[in-house]
Amino acid sequence: MFSLFSNFKQAGHAATRGFGLIELLVSISLMVLVLAIVLVQQTAFNGSVLLRSQAFEIALQIREVQLNAVSVAAATDAGTG
């Protein structure tokens, strides 16, 4: 069977299993860096979604006021007619 560590065993080196301290520190630091970037982007994304939601809410309220004004104007015109 082919082994990736066959060259180390033949040269007299023992094949180690698992992560060493340096590999563990490097992998944790990379995960922390990626997590920090994701969190910053998530915050910016949440801000843009909130802004868009508020803009739609204001547009909806303006449209409701317009419809209410038209219906009141039509009712007063029909009453005076």
KELUM-15138 format. One line per field, with one value per atom (N, C-alpha, C, O, CB): residue in one letter; atom name; x, y, z. Coordinates in steps of 0.05 Angstrom, whole numbers. Glycine has a CB too. Example, Ala and Ser with C-alpha at 12.3 -4.5 7.8 and 13.67 -1.06 7.14 Angstrom:
REM residues 2
code c(A|A|A|A|A|S|S|S|S|S)
site c(N|CA|C|O|CB|N|CA|C|O|CB)
xx c(264|246|264|285|226|257|273|258|268|282)
yy c(-114|-90|-66|-66|-89|-45|-21|1|23|-12)
zz c(156|156|156|169|181|142|143|157|161|114)
//
This chain:
REM residues 81
code c(M|M|M|M|M|F|F|F|F|F|S|S|S|S|S|L|L|L|L|L|F|F|F|F|F|S|S|S|S|S|N|N|N|N|N|F|F|F|F|F|K|K|K|K|K|Q|Q|Q|Q|Q|A|A|A|A|A|G|G|G|G|G|H|H|H|H|H|A|A|A|A|A|A|A|A|A|A|T|T|T|T|T|R|R|R|R|R|G|G|G|G|G|F|F|F|F|F|G|G|G|G|G|L|L|L|L|L|I|I|I|I|I|E|E|E|E|E|L|L|L|L|L|L|L|L|L|L|V|V|V|V|V|S|S|S|S|S|I|I|I|I|I|S|S|S|S|S|L|L|L|L|L|M|M|M|M|M|V|V|V|V|V|L|L|L|L|L|V|V|V|V|V|L|L|L|L|L|A|A|A|A|A|I|I|I|I|I|V|V|V|V|V|L|L|L|L|L|V|V|V|V|V|Q|Q|Q|Q|Q|Q|Q|Q|Q|Q|T|T|T|T|T|A|A|A|A|A|F|F|F|F|F|N|N|N|N|N|G|G|G|G|G|S|S|S|S|S|V|V|V|V|V|L|L|L|L|L|L|L|L|L|L|R|R|R|R|R|S|S|S|S|S|Q|Q|Q|Q|Q|A|A|A|A|A|F|F|F|F|F|E|E|E|E|E|I|I|I|I|I|A|A|A|A|A|L|L|L|L|L|Q|Q|Q|Q|Q|I|I|I|I|I|R|R|R|R|R|E|E|E|E|E|V|V|V|V|V|Q|Q|Q|Q|Q|L|L|L|L|L|N|N|N|N|N|A|A|A|A|A|V|V|V|V|V|S|S|S|S|S|V|V|V|V|V|A|A|A|A|A|A|A|A|A|A|A|A|A|A|A|T|T|T|T|T|D|D|D|D|D|A|A|A|A|A|G|G|G|G|G|T|T|T|T|T|G|G|G|G|G)
site c(N|CA|C|O|CB|N|CA|C|O|CB|N|CA|C|O|CB|N|CA|C|O|CB|N|CA|C|O|CB|N|CA|C|O|CB|N|CA|C|O|CB|N|CA|C|O|CB|N|CA|C|O|CB|N|CA|C|O|CB|N|CA|C|O|CB|N|CA|C|O|CB|N|CA|C|O|CB|N|CA|C|O|CB|N|CA|C|O|CB|N|CA|C|O|CB|N|CA|C|O|CB|N|CA|C|O|CB|N|CA|C|O|CB|N|CA|C|O|CB|N|CA|C|O|CB|N|CA|C|O|CB|N|CA|C|O|CB|N|CA|C|O|CB|N|CA|C|O|CB|N|CA|C|O|CB|N|CA|C|O|CB|N|CA|C|O|CB|N|CA|C|O|CB|N|CA|C|O|CB|N|CA|C|O|CB|N|CA|C|O|CB|N|CA|C|O|CB|N|CA|C|O|CB|N|CA|C|O|CB|N|CA|C|O|CB|N|CA|C|O|CB|N|CA|C|O|CB|N|CA|C|O|CB|N|CA|C|O|CB|N|CA|C|O|CB|N|CA|C|O|CB|N|CA|C|O|CB|N|CA|C|O|CB|N|CA|C|O|CB|N|CA|C|O|CB|N|CA|C|O|CB|N|CA|C|O|CB|N|CA|C|O|CB|N|CA|C|O|CB|N|CA|C|O|CB|N|CA|C|O|CB|N|CA|C|O|CB|N|CA|C|O|CB|N|CA|C|O|CB|N|CA|C|O|CB|N|CA|C|O|CB|N|CA|C|O|CB|N|CA|C|O|CB|N|CA|C|O|CB|N|CA|C|O|CB|N|CA|C|O|CB|N|CA|C|O|CB|N|CA|C|O|CB|N|CA|C|O|CB|N|CA|C|O|CB|N|CA|C|O|CB|N|CA|C|O|CB|N|CA|C|O|CB|N|CA|C|O|CB|N|CA|C|O|CB|N|CA|C|O|CB|N|CA|C|O|CB|N|CA|C|O|CB|N|CA|C|O|CB|N|CA|C|O|CB|N|CA|C|O|CB|N|CA|C|O|CB|N|CA|C|O|CB|N|CA|C|O|CB|N|CA|C|O|CB)
xx c(17|0|18|38|-19|10|25|21|-2|18|42|39|53|74|52|40|52|77|94|31|79|102|123|141|93|123|142|170|189|135|174|201|212|236|200|195|204|212|232|182|197|203|229|244|180|234|258|283|305|257|279|302|307|325|297|291|295|278|281|324|260|243|217|207|238|207|181|159|160|178|139|116|99|91|99|93|77|48|42|87|31|2|-9|1|-13|-29|-42|-27|-8|-45|-36|-24|-3|-5|-46|18|37|27|7|65|42|33|33|14|52|52|54|31|18|81|25|3|-24|-41|2|-27|-51|-55|-77|-52|-33|-35|-40|-56|-9|-28|-33|-61|-74|-13|-71|-99|-119|-139|-105|-115|-133|-132|-153|-126|-108|-106|-119|-131|-77|-117|-131|-161|-176|-122|-171|-200|-210|-231|-207|-194|-201|-202|-219|-182|-182|-181|-205|-217|-155|-212|-235|-261|-278|-237|-263|-287|-290|-312|-286|-268|-268|-278|-294|-241|-268|-276|-306|-320|-260|-315|-344|-361|-382|-349|-353|-369|-371|-392|-357|-349|-349|-368|-384|-321|-366|-383|-413|-430|-375|-418|-445|-457|-481|-446|-442|-451|-458|-479|-430|-441|-447|-472|-488|-423|-474|-498|-523|-544|-494|-523|-546|-554|-578|-541|-535|-541|-555|-573|-516|-545|-558|-586|-604|-540|-590|-617|-636|-659|-616|-626|-643|-650|-673|-629|-632|-637|-657|-675|-611|-654|-673|-701|-721|-663|-702|-728|-742|-766|-724|-727|-739|-748|-769|-719|-733|-741|-767|-785|-719|-770|-795|-818|-841|-792|-813|-834|-844|-868|-824|-825|-833|-848|-868|-807|-840|-854|-882|-901|-838|-885|-912|-930|-953|-909|-919|-935|-943|-965|-920|-925|-932|-954|-973|-907|-952|-973|-1000|-1021|-965|-1000|-1025|-1037|-1062|-1020|-1021|-1031|-1042|-1063|-1008|-1029|-1039|-1067|-1085|-1020|-1069|-1095|-1117|-1139|-1092|-1109|-1129|-1138|-1161|-1117|-1119|-1126|-1144|-1163|-1100|-1139|-1155|-1184|-1203|-1143|-1186|-1212|-1228|-1252|-1209|-1215|-1229|-1238|-1260|-1211|-1221|-1228|-1251|-1269|-1204|-1251|-1274|-1299|-1321|-1267|-1298|-1322|-1333|-1357|-1315|-1316|-1326|-1337|-1357|-1304|-1326|-1337|-1364|-1382|-1318|-1368|-1393|-1414|-1438|-1390|-1407|-1426|-1436|-1458|-1413|-1420|-1427|-1442|-1455|-1403|-1441|-1450|-1477|-1486|-1446)
yy c(-24|0|25|26|0|45|69|87|91|84|98|115|142|143|102|163|190|194|210|211|180|184|163|159|184|148|127|137|124|111|161|173|180|177|198|189|197|172|172|212|150|126|114|103|106|116|104|120|110|103|146|163|162|175|192|148|146|165|166|151|180|199|185|169|224|190|179|196|221|176|183|198|207|191|181|233|244|245|247|272|243|245|270|279|220|282|305|331|332|302|352|378|384|376|400|398|408|435|445|411|447|472|494|510|479|496|517|514|534|516|490|486|494|505|457|487|493|523|534|480|537|567|580|599|577|570|582|577|595|570|553|547|563|573|517|566|582|611|625|579|622|650|655|676|659|635|638|638|653|616|620|620|646|656|596|657|682|705|722|689|705|725|724|744|723|700|696|704|717|667|696|703|733|744|690|747|776|790|808|787|780|791|786|804|779|762|756|773|783|726|778|794|823|836|792|834|861|863|882|871|844|845|841|853|823|824|819|845|851|797|860|885|905|918|897|907|925|916|933|927|890|879|885|893|849|881|886|915|922|878|933|962|968|984|978|957|963|951|963|951|927|915|932|936|886|941|958|984|993|964|996|1021|1016|1033|1032|995|988|983|991|964|969|964|989|992|945|1007|1033|1050|1063|1049|1049|1063|1052|1068|1062|1026|1014|1021|1025|984|1021|1028|1057|1063|1024|1075|1103|1106|1120|1121|1092|1093|1082|1093|1077|1061|1049|1069|1072|1023|1082|1101|1125|1135|1111|1134|1157|1148|1163|1166|1124|1114|1111|1117|1086|1102|1101|1128|1131|1087|1148|1175|1186|1199|1194|1180|1189|1176|1190|1182|1150|1137|1148|1151|1107|1153|1164|1192|1199|1165|1208|1235|1234|1250|1251|1216|1213|1204|1214|1194|1185|1175|1196|1198|1150|1212|1234|1255|1265|1246|1262|1282|1272|1287|1288|1246|1235|1235|1239|1207|1230|1229|1257|1261|1217|1277|1304|1315|1330|1323|1307|1316|1303|1316|1309|1278|1264|1275|1275|1234|1284|1295|1323|1330|1296|1338|1366|1367|1387|1384|1346|1344|1350|1348|1320)
zz c(0|0|0|14|24|-15|-18|6|15|-44|18|41|34|22|66|43|38|55|47|45|77|95|91|108|123|68|64|62|71|39|51|48|76|81|30|94|121|136|151|136|133|148|138|154|145|112|101|109|112|70|113|121|151|160|112|166|194|210|235|200|198|212|219|203|195|242|250|238|240|281|227|216|240|256|196|241|263|254|231|272|274|268|281|302|278|268|279|273|257|309|286|282|303|326|283|295|314|324|315|301|342|354|334|334|377|317|296|277|270|281|268|249|261|248|239|287|301|304|299|329|311|313|287|285|325|265|239|230|219|218|234|225|242|230|227|268|284|276|274|314|270|262|235|231|261|217|191|195|182|172|212|217|230|223|235|248|261|240|241|284|223|202|183|177|186|175|157|172|160|147|197|213|216|214|240|220|223|197|198|231|175|149|144|135|126|151|147|165|156|153|189|208|198|201|236|188|178|154|152|171|136|113|120|108|93|140|149|161|156|170|176|188|166|167|207|146|123|108|100|104|104|90|106|94|85|132|148|147|147|178|147|145|118|118|148|97|71|69|57|48|81|81|97|89|91|120|137|123|125|164|109|95|72|69|83|58|36|47|35|20|70|82|91|87|106|102|111|87|88|127|65|41|30|22|20|29|20|39|30|18|65|84|80|81|113|76|71|45|44|70|24|-2|1|-11|-23|17|22|37|30|37|57|72|55|57|96|37|19|0|-5|3|-10|-28|-14|-26|-40|11|26|31|29|53|36|40|14|14|50|-9|-35|-40|-49|-57|-35|-40|-22|-30|-36|3|22|13|14|50|3|-6|-31|-33|-12|-49|-73|-65|-76|-93|-47|-39|-24|-27|-22|-7|7|-13|-11|29|-33|-52|-69|-76|-70|-76|-92|-76|-87|-102|-50|-33|-29|-29|-6|-27|-23|-49|-49|-13|-72|-98|-103|-113|-121|-95|-99|-80|-87|-95|-56|-37|-44|-37|-10|-58|-65|-91|-98|-66|-107|-134|-139|-162|-143)
//
